[in-house]
Amino acid sequence: MASTIVSADFRAPPGLRNAHVQTLLPRLLPGGFLAKDTEVVNLPDGDFVELAWARPAPPRADAPIFLLFHGLEGSFDSPYARELLHAAARMGWRAVLMHFRGCGQTPNRLPRAYHSGDTADAYWVIGQLAQRYPEALMVAAGVSLGANMLLKLVAEQGGDGLPLEGAIAINAPLDLAASADTLNQGFSRLYQRYLLRQLKRKVLTRLRTTPLPLTISAQQIRQLDSFWAYDNEVTAPLHGFRSASDYYRRASAGPLLGEIELPTLILHADDDPFMPPDLFARLPAPSPSVRVEIARHGGHVGYVERRGGRLGPWLTRRIEAQLQQWAPRKLSQTALSSLLDH
Protein backbone atom coordinates (compact mmCIF):
# COMPACT_ATOMS: atom_id res chain seq x y z
CA MET A 1 0.00 0.00 0.00
CA ALA A 2 1.73 3.16 -1.20
CA SER A 3 1.55 6.18 1.08
CA THR A 4 -1.25 8.42 -0.16
CA ILE A 5 -3.64 11.04 1.13
CA VAL A 6 -6.65 10.98 -1.18
CA SER A 7 -10.30 12.01 -1.26
CA ALA A 8 -12.71 9.44 0.10
CA ASP A 9 -15.57 8.42 -2.17
CA PHE A 10 -18.20 9.30 0.45
CA ARG A 11 -20.81 11.77 -0.78
CA ALA A 12 -23.22 13.27 1.75
CA PRO A 13 -26.80 13.61 0.46
CA PRO A 14 -28.11 17.13 -0.16
CA GLY A 15 -29.51 18.52 3.05
CA LEU A 16 -27.37 16.19 5.16
CA ARG A 17 -23.97 17.84 4.66
CA ASN A 18 -23.84 19.63 7.99
CA ALA A 19 -21.12 18.17 10.21
CA HIS A 20 -23.35 17.97 13.28
CA VAL A 21 -26.22 16.38 11.35
CA GLN A 22 -23.82 13.73 10.09
CA THR A 23 -22.41 13.19 13.59
CA LEU A 24 -25.78 12.78 15.28
CA LEU A 25 -27.82 11.07 12.56
CA PRO A 26 -26.48 7.51 13.10
CA ARG A 27 -28.04 7.57 16.58
CA LEU A 28 -31.44 8.22 15.04
CA LEU A 29 -31.39 5.61 12.27
CA PRO A 30 -32.84 2.17 13.00
CA GLY A 31 -30.22 -0.50 13.60
CA GLY A 32 -30.48 -4.24 13.30
CA PHE A 33 -30.31 -6.63 16.26
CA LEU A 34 -26.95 -8.28 16.85
CA ALA A 35 -26.62 -11.05 19.41
CA LYS A 36 -23.42 -11.39 21.39
CA ASP A 37 -21.50 -13.59 23.78
CA THR A 38 -19.51 -11.84 26.53
CA GLU A 39 -16.08 -13.10 27.57
CA VAL A 40 -13.96 -11.78 30.44
CA VAL A 41 -10.23 -11.70 29.66
CA ASN A 42 -7.97 -11.31 32.69
CA LEU A 43 -4.96 -9.03 32.21
CA PRO A 44 -1.41 -9.41 33.57
CA ASP A 45 -1.89 -6.63 36.16
CA GLY A 46 -4.93 -8.28 37.76
CA ASP A 47 -7.59 -6.25 35.98
CA PHE A 48 -9.77 -7.43 33.08
CA VAL A 49 -11.49 -6.40 29.87
CA GLU A 50 -14.71 -7.72 28.38
CA LEU A 51 -14.91 -9.05 24.82
CA ALA A 52 -18.23 -8.98 22.98
CA TRP A 53 -18.37 -11.70 20.29
CA ALA A 54 -20.97 -11.36 17.54
CA ARG A 55 -23.24 -14.39 17.25
CA PRO A 56 -23.47 -16.80 15.58
CA ALA A 57 -19.71 -17.45 15.37
CA PRO A 58 -18.26 -18.94 12.16
CA PRO A 59 -17.81 -22.72 12.48
CA ARG A 60 -14.30 -22.80 11.04
CA ALA A 61 -11.30 -22.23 13.30
CA ASP A 62 -9.50 -20.41 10.47
CA ALA A 63 -12.30 -17.88 9.89
CA PRO A 64 -10.70 -14.42 9.69
CA ILE A 65 -11.00 -12.23 12.81
CA PHE A 66 -12.28 -8.65 12.86
CA LEU A 67 -11.30 -6.99 16.15
CA LEU A 68 -12.86 -3.60 16.92
CA PHE A 69 -11.84 -0.95 19.49
CA HIS A 70 -14.55 1.56 20.39
CA GLY A 71 -14.36 5.29 21.10
CA LEU A 72 -14.48 7.28 24.34
CA GLU A 73 -17.15 5.76 26.61
CA GLY A 74 -18.37 3.63 23.71
CA SER A 75 -19.37 -0.02 23.82
CA PHE A 76 -20.91 -2.89 21.86
CA ASP A 77 -24.14 -0.86 21.92
CA SER A 78 -22.65 2.11 20.03
CA PRO A 79 -24.36 2.37 16.61
CA TYR A 80 -21.07 2.25 14.66
CA ALA A 81 -19.93 -0.82 16.63
CA ARG A 82 -23.05 -2.83 15.87
CA GLU A 83 -22.96 -1.83 12.19
CA LEU A 84 -19.32 -2.75 11.66
CA LEU A 85 -19.45 -5.97 13.67
CA HIS A 86 -22.63 -7.03 11.90
CA ALA A 87 -21.09 -6.28 8.50
CA ALA A 88 -17.98 -8.33 9.28
CA ALA A 89 -20.05 -11.22 10.65
CA ARG A 90 -22.23 -11.20 7.53
CA MET A 91 -19.08 -11.66 5.47
CA GLY A 92 -18.05 -14.75 7.44
CA TRP A 93 -15.59 -13.08 9.81
CA ARG A 94 -15.31 -13.81 13.52
CA ALA A 95 -16.31 -10.34 14.78
CA VAL A 96 -15.38 -9.17 18.27
CA LEU A 97 -15.23 -5.88 20.17
CA MET A 98 -12.84 -5.26 23.06
CA HIS A 99 -14.37 -3.04 25.72
CA PHE A 100 -11.80 -0.79 27.34
CA ARG A 101 -11.53 -1.18 31.12
CA GLY A 102 -14.78 -0.27 32.83
CA CYS A 103 -16.75 0.13 29.57
CA GLY A 104 -18.36 -3.30 29.63
CA GLN A 105 -21.04 -4.62 31.95
CA THR A 106 -18.86 -4.61 35.09
CA PRO A 107 -16.59 -1.89 36.60
CA ASN A 108 -12.90 -2.73 36.37
CA ARG A 109 -10.99 -3.79 39.48
CA LEU A 110 -8.08 -1.35 39.62
CA PRO A 111 -8.12 2.44 40.22
CA ARG A 112 -6.87 3.12 36.68
CA ALA A 113 -9.23 2.99 33.71
CA TYR A 114 -8.22 3.60 30.06
CA HIS A 115 -7.00 6.46 27.90
CA SER A 116 -6.23 7.40 24.29
CA GLY A 117 -2.68 6.07 24.33
CA ASP A 118 -3.22 2.95 26.43
CA THR A 119 -1.97 0.21 24.09
CA ALA A 120 -1.04 -2.57 26.56
CA ASP A 121 -4.51 -4.14 26.89
CA ALA A 122 -5.07 -4.24 23.13
CA TYR A 123 -1.61 -5.76 22.61
CA TRP A 124 -2.41 -8.47 25.16
CA VAL A 125 -5.82 -9.28 23.65
CA ILE A 126 -4.43 -9.45 20.11
CA GLY A 127 -1.79 -11.90 21.31
CA GLN A 128 -4.39 -14.04 23.10
CA LEU A 129 -6.58 -14.20 19.99
CA ALA A 130 -3.61 -15.14 17.81
CA GLN A 131 -2.79 -18.03 20.18
CA ARG A 132 -6.40 -19.19 20.25
CA TYR A 133 -6.86 -19.04 16.47
CA PRO A 134 -3.36 -19.64 15.02
CA GLU A 135 -4.67 -20.29 11.49
CA ALA A 136 -6.87 -17.19 11.32
CA LEU A 137 -5.98 -13.96 9.58
CA MET A 138 -6.75 -10.94 11.81
CA VAL A 139 -7.59 -7.29 11.07
CA ALA A 140 -8.00 -4.68 13.81
CA ALA A 141 -10.08 -1.51 13.54
CA GLY A 142 -10.49 1.42 15.90
CA VAL A 143 -12.97 4.26 16.11
CA SER A 144 -12.10 7.72 17.52
CA LEU A 145 -10.17 7.14 20.78
CA GLY A 146 -9.81 3.47 19.82
CA ALA A 147 -8.40 4.52 16.44
CA ASN A 148 -5.73 6.74 17.99
CA MET A 149 -4.83 3.91 20.38
CA LEU A 150 -4.59 1.38 17.53
CA LEU A 151 -2.38 3.61 15.38
CA LYS A 152 -0.07 4.20 18.33
CA LEU A 153 0.12 0.45 18.96
CA VAL A 154 0.83 -0.32 15.31
CA ALA A 155 3.58 2.32 15.20
CA GLU A 156 5.16 1.05 18.42
CA GLN A 157 5.23 -2.59 17.35
CA GLY A 158 6.58 -2.28 13.81
CA GLY A 159 5.65 -4.41 10.82
CA ASP A 160 6.29 -7.79 12.45
CA GLY A 161 5.32 -6.94 16.03
CA LEU A 162 1.63 -7.74 15.69
CA PRO A 163 -0.15 -10.77 14.15
CA LEU A 164 -2.32 -8.48 12.02
CA GLU A 165 -2.95 -8.40 8.29
CA GLY A 166 -3.85 -4.72 8.53
CA ALA A 167 -5.31 -1.93 10.65
CA ILE A 168 -8.18 0.50 10.08
CA ALA A 169 -8.48 3.82 11.95
CA ILE A 170 -11.74 5.78 11.76
CA ASN A 171 -11.80 9.46 12.82
CA ALA A 172 -8.73 9.19 15.04
CA PRO A 173 -7.97 12.29 17.19
CA LEU A 174 -4.33 12.20 16.17
CA ASP A 175 -3.49 15.48 17.92
CA LEU A 176 -5.17 15.19 21.32
CA ALA A 177 -4.38 18.73 22.44
CA ALA A 178 -5.86 20.17 19.25
CA SER A 179 -8.94 17.99 19.67
CA ALA A 180 -9.39 19.15 23.26
CA ASP A 181 -9.18 22.75 22.01
CA THR A 182 -11.71 22.10 19.24
CA LEU A 183 -14.18 20.43 21.60
CA ASN A 184 -14.05 23.48 23.84
CA GLN A 185 -15.35 25.79 21.10
CA GLY A 186 -18.78 26.59 19.68
CA PHE A 187 -21.32 23.82 19.10
CA SER A 188 -18.66 21.18 19.77
CA ARG A 189 -18.88 22.06 23.46
CA LEU A 190 -22.14 20.06 23.49
CA TYR A 191 -20.21 16.89 22.63
CA GLN A 192 -17.65 17.76 25.27
CA ARG A 193 -20.37 18.27 27.87
CA TYR A 194 -22.04 14.96 27.02
CA LEU A 195 -18.81 12.94 27.18
CA LEU A 196 -17.60 14.68 30.34
CA ARG A 197 -20.91 13.91 32.04
CA GLN A 198 -20.36 10.20 31.34
CA LEU A 199 -16.74 10.27 32.47
CA LYS A 200 -17.49 12.20 35.66
CA ARG A 201 -20.42 9.96 36.56
CA LYS A 202 -18.19 6.90 36.26
CA VAL A 203 -15.27 8.29 38.30
CA LEU A 204 -17.61 9.65 40.99
CA THR A 205 -19.18 6.20 41.33
CA ARG A 206 -15.71 4.68 41.69
CA LEU A 207 -14.76 7.25 44.32
CA ARG A 208 -17.56 6.03 46.58
CA THR A 209 -16.18 2.48 46.62
CA THR A 210 -12.48 2.63 45.69
CA PRO A 211 -9.62 4.85 46.92
CA LEU A 212 -8.29 6.71 43.87
CA PRO A 213 -4.93 8.53 43.66
CA LEU A 214 -6.60 11.91 43.13
CA THR A 215 -6.08 15.16 45.05
CA ILE A 216 -9.40 16.57 43.89
CA SER A 217 -12.72 16.26 45.72
CA ALA A 218 -15.97 14.91 44.34
CA GLN A 219 -17.41 18.43 44.27
CA GLN A 220 -14.41 19.72 42.32
CA ILE A 221 -14.76 16.84 39.83
CA ARG A 222 -18.38 17.86 39.21
CA GLN A 223 -17.20 21.38 38.33
CA LEU A 224 -14.67 20.31 35.67
CA ASP A 225 -16.01 21.76 32.43
CA SER A 226 -13.44 20.92 29.73
CA PHE A 227 -11.32 17.98 28.61
CA TRP A 228 -8.23 20.00 29.46
CA ALA A 229 -9.44 20.31 33.06
CA TYR A 230 -10.66 16.72 33.37
CA ASP A 231 -7.56 15.18 31.85
CA ASN A 232 -5.32 17.38 34.00
CA GLU A 233 -7.07 16.52 37.27
CA VAL A 234 -8.26 12.95 36.65
CA THR A 235 -6.86 11.17 33.56
CA ALA A 236 -3.25 12.27 34.06
CA PRO A 237 -2.83 11.35 37.76
CA LEU A 238 -4.75 8.07 37.33
CA HIS A 239 -2.43 6.91 34.54
CA GLY A 240 1.00 8.26 35.46
CA PHE A 241 1.14 11.48 33.44
CA ARG A 242 2.37 14.78 34.88
CA SER A 243 -0.43 16.86 33.38
CA ALA A 244 -2.95 17.03 30.57
CA SER A 245 -0.26 18.48 28.30
CA ASP A 246 2.06 15.57 29.11
CA TYR A 247 -0.75 13.09 28.47
CA TYR A 248 -1.73 14.64 25.15
CA ARG A 249 1.88 14.76 23.95
CA ARG A 250 2.71 11.18 24.89
CA ALA A 251 -0.59 9.58 23.89
CA SER A 252 -1.17 11.23 20.47
CA ALA A 253 -0.55 8.89 17.55
CA GLY A 254 -0.19 11.66 14.94
CA PRO A 255 3.57 12.19 15.37
CA LEU A 256 4.08 8.45 14.75
CA LEU A 257 2.34 8.19 11.36
CA GLY A 258 5.65 8.09 9.52
CA GLU A 259 6.76 5.07 11.54
CA ILE A 260 3.87 2.73 10.69
CA GLU A 261 4.97 -0.40 8.79
CA LEU A 262 1.75 -2.44 8.86
CA PRO A 263 -0.73 -1.89 6.00
CA THR A 264 -3.08 0.73 7.45
CA LEU A 265 -6.18 2.58 6.27
CA ILE A 266 -7.11 5.88 7.93
CA LEU A 267 -10.58 7.33 7.30
CA HIS A 268 -11.24 10.96 8.20
CA ALA A 269 -13.68 13.80 7.50
CA ASP A 270 -12.53 17.38 6.96
CA ASP A 271 -15.53 18.68 8.91
CA ASP A 272 -15.12 16.39 11.94
CA PRO A 273 -16.32 18.63 14.83
CA PHE A 274 -13.99 16.83 17.26
CA MET A 275 -10.85 17.97 15.44
CA PRO A 276 -9.32 21.02 13.72
CA PRO A 277 -9.96 21.22 9.96
CA ASP A 278 -6.23 21.24 9.18
CA LEU A 279 -5.46 18.12 11.22
CA PHE A 280 -3.18 16.38 8.72
CA ALA A 281 -1.32 19.59 7.91
CA ARG A 282 -0.14 19.55 11.54
CA LEU A 283 1.29 16.03 11.28
CA PRO A 284 4.28 14.34 9.62
CA ALA A 285 3.69 12.59 6.31
CA PRO A 286 2.35 9.06 6.69
CA SER A 287 4.66 6.16 5.90
CA PRO A 288 4.42 4.18 2.62
CA SER A 289 2.28 1.61 4.46
CA VAL A 290 -0.52 4.10 5.18
CA ARG A 291 -3.44 5.21 3.03
CA VAL A 292 -5.43 8.20 4.26
CA GLU A 293 -8.89 8.82 2.78
CA ILE A 294 -10.43 12.18 3.66
CA ALA A 295 -14.09 12.98 3.00
CA ARG A 296 -15.23 16.57 2.58
CA HIS A 297 -18.25 15.86 4.80
CA GLY A 298 -19.03 13.12 7.27
CA GLY A 299 -18.76 14.67 10.72
CA HIS A 300 -17.46 12.49 13.55
CA VAL A 301 -18.05 8.82 12.66
CA GLY A 302 -21.12 9.80 10.67
CA TYR A 303 -20.77 9.19 6.91
CA VAL A 304 -24.50 8.69 6.34
CA GLU A 305 -25.25 8.24 2.63
CA ARG A 306 -28.35 7.63 0.54
CA ARG A 307 -28.41 4.42 -1.52
CA GLY A 308 -31.45 2.92 -3.14
CA GLY A 309 -33.61 5.65 -1.65
CA ARG A 310 -32.59 4.78 1.92
CA LEU A 311 -30.15 6.33 4.38
CA GLY A 312 -27.36 4.10 5.61
CA PRO A 313 -23.72 3.99 6.73
CA TRP A 314 -21.03 4.45 4.08
CA LEU A 315 -18.52 3.22 6.67
CA THR A 316 -19.97 -0.27 6.41
CA ARG A 317 -19.44 -0.39 2.65
CA ARG A 318 -15.91 0.98 2.92
CA ILE A 319 -14.86 -1.44 5.65
CA GLU A 320 -16.40 -4.38 3.80
CA ALA A 321 -14.37 -3.46 0.71
CA GLN A 322 -11.17 -3.22 2.76
CA LEU A 323 -11.73 -6.58 4.44
CA GLN A 324 -12.36 -8.16 1.06
CA GLN A 325 -9.12 -6.64 -0.24
CA TRP A 326 -7.03 -7.98 2.62
CA ALA A 327 -8.57 -11.45 2.78
CA PRO A 328 -10.26 -12.36 -0.52
CA ARG A 329 -9.27 -16.04 -0.63
CA LYS A 330 -9.75 -16.74 3.07
CA LEU A 331 -13.00 -14.82 3.04
CA SER A 332 -14.50 -16.70 0.12
CA GLN A 333 -13.62 -20.06 1.68
CA THR A 334 -15.04 -19.08 5.07
CA ALA A 335 -18.22 -17.55 3.68
CA LEU A 336 -18.84 -20.65 1.53
CA SER A 337 -18.28 -22.93 4.53
CA SER A 338 -20.70 -20.86 6.63
CA LEU A 339 -23.38 -21.15 3.95
CA LEU A 340 -22.93 -24.94 3.67
CA ASP A 341 -23.04 -25.38 7.46
CA HIS A 342 -26.31 -23.45 7.70
C-alpha positions as CSV (number, residue, x, y, z in Angstrom):
1,M,0.0,0.0,0.0
2,A,1.7,3.2,-1.2
3,S,1.5,6.2,1.1
4,T,-1.3,8.4,-0.2
5,I,-3.6,11.0,1.1
6,V,-6.6,11.0,-1.2
7,S,-10.3,12.0,-1.3
8,A,-12.7,9.4,0.1
9,D,-15.6,8.4,-2.2
10,F,-18.2,9.3,0.5
11,R,-20.8,11.8,-0.8
12,A,-23.2,13.3,1.7
13,P,-26.8,13.6,0.5
14,P,-28.1,17.1,-0.2
15,G,-29.5,18.5,3.0
16,L,-27.4,16.2,5.2
17,R,-24.0,17.8,4.7
18,N,-23.8,19.6,8.0
19,A,-21.1,18.2,10.2
20,H,-23.4,18.0,13.3
21,V,-26.2,16.4,11.4
22,Q,-23.8,13.7,10.1
23,T,-22.4,13.2,13.6
24,L,-25.8,12.8,15.3
25,L,-27.8,11.1,12.6
26,P,-26.5,7.5,13.1
27,R,-28.0,7.6,16.6
28,L,-31.4,8.2,15.0
29,L,-31.4,5.6,12.3
30,P,-32.8,2.2,13.0
31,G,-30.2,-0.5,13.6
32,G,-30.5,-4.2,13.3
33,F,-30.3,-6.6,16.3
34,L,-26.9,-8.3,16.8
35,A,-26.6,-11.1,19.4
36,K,-23.4,-11.4,21.4
37,D,-21.5,-13.6,23.8
38,T,-19.5,-11.8,26.5
39,E,-16.1,-13.1,27.6
40,V,-14.0,-11.8,30.4
41,V,-10.2,-11.7,29.7
42,N,-8.0,-11.3,32.7
43,L,-5.0,-9.0,32.2
44,P,-1.4,-9.4,33.6
45,D,-1.9,-6.6,36.2
46,G,-4.9,-8.3,37.8
47,D,-7.6,-6.3,36.0
48,F,-9.8,-7.4,33.1
49,V,-11.5,-6.4,29.9
50,E,-14.7,-7.7,28.4
51,L,-14.9,-9.0,24.8
52,A,-18.2,-9.0,23.0
53,W,-18.4,-11.7,20.3
54,A,-21.0,-11.4,17.5
55,R,-23.2,-14.4,17.2
56,P,-23.5,-16.8,15.6
57,A,-19.7,-17.4,15.4
58,P,-18.3,-18.9,12.2
59,P,-17.8,-22.7,12.5
60,R,-14.3,-22.8,11.0
61,A,-11.3,-22.2,13.3
62,D,-9.5,-20.4,10.5
63,A,-12.3,-17.9,9.9
64,P,-10.7,-14.4,9.7
65,I,-11.0,-12.2,12.8
66,F,-12.3,-8.6,12.9
67,L,-11.3,-7.0,16.2
68,L,-12.9,-3.6,16.9
69,F,-11.8,-1.0,19.5
70,H,-14.5,1.6,20.4
71,G,-14.4,5.3,21.1
72,L,-14.5,7.3,24.3
73,E,-17.2,5.8,26.6
74,G,-18.4,3.6,23.7
75,S,-19.4,0.0,23.8
76,F,-20.9,-2.9,21.9
77,D,-24.1,-0.9,21.9
78,S,-22.7,2.1,20.0
79,P,-24.4,2.4,16.6
80,Y,-21.1,2.2,14.7
81,A,-19.9,-0.8,16.6
82,R,-23.0,-2.8,15.9
83,E,-23.0,-1.8,12.2
84,L,-19.3,-2.8,11.7
85,L,-19.5,-6.0,13.7
86,H,-22.6,-7.0,11.9
87,A,-21.1,-6.3,8.5
88,A,-18.0,-8.3,9.3
89,A,-20.0,-11.2,10.7
90,R,-22.2,-11.2,7.5
91,M,-19.1,-11.7,5.5
92,G,-18.1,-14.7,7.4
93,W,-15.6,-13.1,9.8
94,R,-15.3,-13.8,13.5
95,A,-16.3,-10.3,14.8
96,V,-15.4,-9.2,18.3
97,L,-15.2,-5.9,20.2
98,M,-12.8,-5.3,23.1
99,H,-14.4,-3.0,25.7
100,F,-11.8,-0.8,27.3
101,R,-11.5,-1.2,31.1
102,G,-14.8,-0.3,32.8
103,C,-16.8,0.1,29.6
104,G,-18.4,-3.3,29.6
105,Q,-21.0,-4.6,31.9
106,T,-18.9,-4.6,35.1
107,P,-16.6,-1.9,36.6
108,N,-12.9,-2.7,36.4
109,R,-11.0,-3.8,39.5
110,L,-8.1,-1.4,39.6
111,P,-8.1,2.4,40.2
112,R,-6.9,3.1,36.7
113,A,-9.2,3.0,33.7
114,Y,-8.2,3.6,30.1
115,H,-7.0,6.5,27.9
116,S,-6.2,7.4,24.3
117,G,-2.7,6.1,24.3
118,D,-3.2,2.9,26.4
119,T,-2.0,0.2,24.1
120,A,-1.0,-2.6,26.6
121,D,-4.5,-4.1,26.9
122,A,-5.1,-4.2,23.1
123,Y,-1.6,-5.8,22.6
124,W,-2.4,-8.5,25.2
125,V,-5.8,-9.3,23.7
126,I,-4.4,-9.5,20.1
127,G,-1.8,-11.9,21.3
128,Q,-4.4,-14.0,23.1
129,L,-6.6,-14.2,20.0
130,A,-3.6,-15.1,17.8
131,Q,-2.8,-18.0,20.2
132,R,-6.4,-19.2,20.3
133,Y,-6.9,-19.0,16.5
134,P,-3.4,-19.6,15.0
135,E,-4.7,-20.3,11.5
136,A,-6.9,-17.2,11.3
137,L,-6.0,-14.0,9.6
138,M,-6.8,-10.9,11.8
139,V,-7.6,-7.3,11.1
140,A,-8.0,-4.7,13.8
141,A,-10.1,-1.5,13.5
142,G,-10.5,1.4,15.9
143,V,-13.0,4.3,16.1
144,S,-12.1,7.7,17.5
145,L,-10.2,7.1,20.8
146,G,-9.8,3.5,19.8
147,A,-8.4,4.5,16.4
148,N,-5.7,6.7,18.0
149,M,-4.8,3.9,20.4
150,L,-4.6,1.4,17.5
151,L,-2.4,3.6,15.4
152,K,-0.1,4.2,18.3
153,L,0.1,0.4,19.0
154,V,0.8,-0.3,15.3
155,A,3.6,2.3,15.2
156,E,5.2,1.1,18.4
157,Q,5.2,-2.6,17.3
158,G,6.6,-2.3,13.8
159,G,5.7,-4.4,10.8
160,D,6.3,-7.8,12.5
161,G,5.3,-6.9,16.0
162,L,1.6,-7.7,15.7
163,P,-0.1,-10.8,14.2
164,L,-2.3,-8.5,12.0
165,E,-3.0,-8.4,8.3
166,G,-3.9,-4.7,8.5
167,A,-5.3,-1.9,10.7
168,I,-8.2,0.5,10.1
169,A,-8.5,3.8,11.9
170,I,-11.7,5.8,11.8
171,N,-11.8,9.5,12.8
172,A,-8.7,9.2,15.0
173,P,-8.0,12.3,17.2
174,L,-4.3,12.2,16.2
175,D,-3.5,15.5,17.9
176,L,-5.2,15.2,21.3
177,A,-4.4,18.7,22.4
178,A,-5.9,20.2,19.3
179,S,-8.9,18.0,19.7
180,A,-9.4,19.1,23.3
181,D,-9.2,22.8,22.0
182,T,-11.7,22.1,19.2
183,L,-14.2,20.4,21.6
184,N,-14.0,23.5,23.8
185,Q,-15.3,25.8,21.1
186,G,-18.8,26.6,19.7
187,F,-21.3,23.8,19.1
188,S,-18.7,21.2,19.8
189,R,-18.9,22.1,23.5
190,L,-22.1,20.1,23.5
191,Y,-20.2,16.9,22.6
192,Q,-17.6,17.8,25.3
193,R,-20.4,18.3,27.9
194,Y,-22.0,15.0,27.0
195,L,-18.8,12.9,27.2
196,L,-17.6,14.7,30.3
197,R,-20.9,13.9,32.0
198,Q,-20.4,10.2,31.3
199,L,-16.7,10.3,32.5
200,K,-17.5,12.2,35.7
201,R,-20.4,10.0,36.6
202,K,-18.2,6.9,36.3
203,V,-15.3,8.3,38.3
204,L,-17.6,9.6,41.0
205,T,-19.2,6.2,41.3
206,R,-15.7,4.7,41.7
207,L,-14.8,7.3,44.3
208,R,-17.6,6.0,46.6
209,T,-16.2,2.5,46.6
210,T,-12.5,2.6,45.7
211,P,-9.6,4.8,46.9
212,L,-8.3,6.7,43.9
213,P,-4.9,8.5,43.7
214,L,-6.6,11.9,43.1
215,T,-6.1,15.2,45.1
216,I,-9.4,16.6,43.9
217,S,-12.7,16.3,45.7
218,A,-16.0,14.9,44.3
219,Q,-17.4,18.4,44.3
220,Q,-14.4,19.7,42.3
221,I,-14.8,16.8,39.8
222,R,-18.4,17.9,39.2
223,Q,-17.2,21.4,38.3
224,L,-14.7,20.3,35.7
225,D,-16.0,21.8,32.4
226,S,-13.4,20.9,29.7
227,F,-11.3,18.0,28.6
228,W,-8.2,20.0,29.5
229,A,-9.4,20.3,33.1
230,Y,-10.7,16.7,33.4
231,D,-7.6,15.2,31.9
232,N,-5.3,17.4,34.0
233,E,-7.1,16.5,37.3
234,V,-8.3,12.9,36.6
235,T,-6.9,11.2,33.6
236,A,-3.3,12.3,34.1
237,P,-2.8,11.3,37.8
238,L,-4.8,8.1,37.3
239,H,-2.4,6.9,34.5
240,G,1.0,8.3,35.5
241,F,1.1,11.5,33.4
242,R,2.4,14.8,34.9
243,S,-0.4,16.9,33.4
244,A,-3.0,17.0,30.6
245,S,-0.3,18.5,28.3
246,D,2.1,15.6,29.1
247,Y,-0.8,13.1,28.5
248,Y,-1.7,14.6,25.1
249,R,1.9,14.8,24.0
250,R,2.7,11.2,24.9
251,A,-0.6,9.6,23.9
252,S,-1.2,11.2,20.5
253,A,-0.5,8.9,17.5
254,G,-0.2,11.7,14.9
255,P,3.6,12.2,15.4
256,L,4.1,8.5,14.7
257,L,2.3,8.2,11.4
258,G,5.6,8.1,9.5
259,E,6.8,5.1,11.5
260,I,3.9,2.7,10.7
261,E,5.0,-0.4,8.8
262,L,1.7,-2.4,8.9
263,P,-0.7,-1.9,6.0
264,T,-3.1,0.7,7.5
265,L,-6.2,2.6,6.3
266,I,-7.1,5.9,7.9
267,L,-10.6,7.3,7.3
268,H,-11.2,11.0,8.2
269,A,-13.7,13.8,7.5
270,D,-12.5,17.4,7.0
271,D,-15.5,18.7,8.9
272,D,-15.1,16.4,11.9
273,P,-16.3,18.6,14.8
274,F,-14.0,16.8,17.3
275,M,-10.9,18.0,15.4
276,P,-9.3,21.0,13.7
277,P,-10.0,21.2,10.0
278,D,-6.2,21.2,9.2
279,L,-5.5,18.1,11.2
280,F,-3.2,16.4,8.7
281,A,-1.3,19.6,7.9
282,R,-0.1,19.5,11.5
283,L,1.3,16.0,11.3
284,P,4.3,14.3,9.6
285,A,3.7,12.6,6.3
286,P,2.3,9.1,6.7
287,S,4.7,6.2,5.9
288,P,4.4,4.2,2.6
289,S,2.3,1.6,4.5
290,V,-0.5,4.1,5.2
291,R,-3.4,5.2,3.0
292,V,-5.4,8.2,4.3
293,E,-8.9,8.8,2.8
294,I,-10.4,12.2,3.7
295,A,-14.1,13.0,3.0
296,R,-15.2,16.6,2.6
297,H,-18.2,15.9,4.8
298,G,-19.0,13.1,7.3
299,G,-18.8,14.7,10.7
300,H,-17.5,12.5,13.5
301,V,-18.1,8.8,12.7
302,G,-21.1,9.8,10.7
303,Y,-20.8,9.2,6.9
304,V,-24.5,8.7,6.3
305,E,-25.3,8.2,2.6
306,R,-28.3,7.6,0.5
307,R,-28.4,4.4,-1.5
308,G,-31.4,2.9,-3.1
309,G,-33.6,5.6,-1.7
310,R,-32.6,4.8,1.9
311,L,-30.2,6.3,4.4
312,G,-27.4,4.1,5.6
313,P,-23.7,4.0,6.7
314,W,-21.0,4.5,4.1
315,L,-18.5,3.2,6.7
316,T,-20.0,-0.3,6.4
317,R,-19.4,-0.4,2.6
318,R,-15.9,1.0,2.9
319,I,-14.9,-1.4,5.6
320,E,-16.4,-4.4,3.8
321,A,-14.4,-3.5,0.7
322,Q,-11.2,-3.2,2.8
323,L,-11.7,-6.6,4.4
324,Q,-12.4,-8.2,1.1
325,Q,-9.1,-6.6,-0.2
326,W,-7.0,-8.0,2.6
327,A,-8.6,-11.5,2.8
328,P,-10.3,-12.4,-0.5
329,R,-9.3,-16.0,-0.6
330,K,-9.7,-16.7,3.1
331,L,-13.0,-14.8,3.0
332,S,-14.5,-16.7,0.1
333,Q,-13.6,-20.1,1.7
334,T,-15.0,-19.1,5.1
335,A,-18.2,-17.6,3.7
336,L,-18.8,-20.7,1.5
337,S,-18.3,-22.9,4.5
338,S,-20.7,-20.9,6.6
339,L,-23.4,-21.2,4.0
340,L,-22.9,-24.9,3.7
341,D,-23.0,-25.4,7.5
342,H,-26.3,-23.5,7.7
